[in-house]
Amino acid sequence: MENTETQVWLDFALACKYIDLEKFNHLNNRAEEIGKLLNHMIEKPEKYR
């Protein structure tokens, strides 16, 4: 989906210890919510005109 690249970079940042698990979980949850919003906009564009 549109948000996959962000989640890949979050996985990378966690694996390289650039961020801790708490920060990863917070950002990943936010990314999932954004992904849901993007999907809704793609599926129902008429609501956003």
Order of alpha helices (4+ residues) and beta strands (2+ residues): alpha-alpha
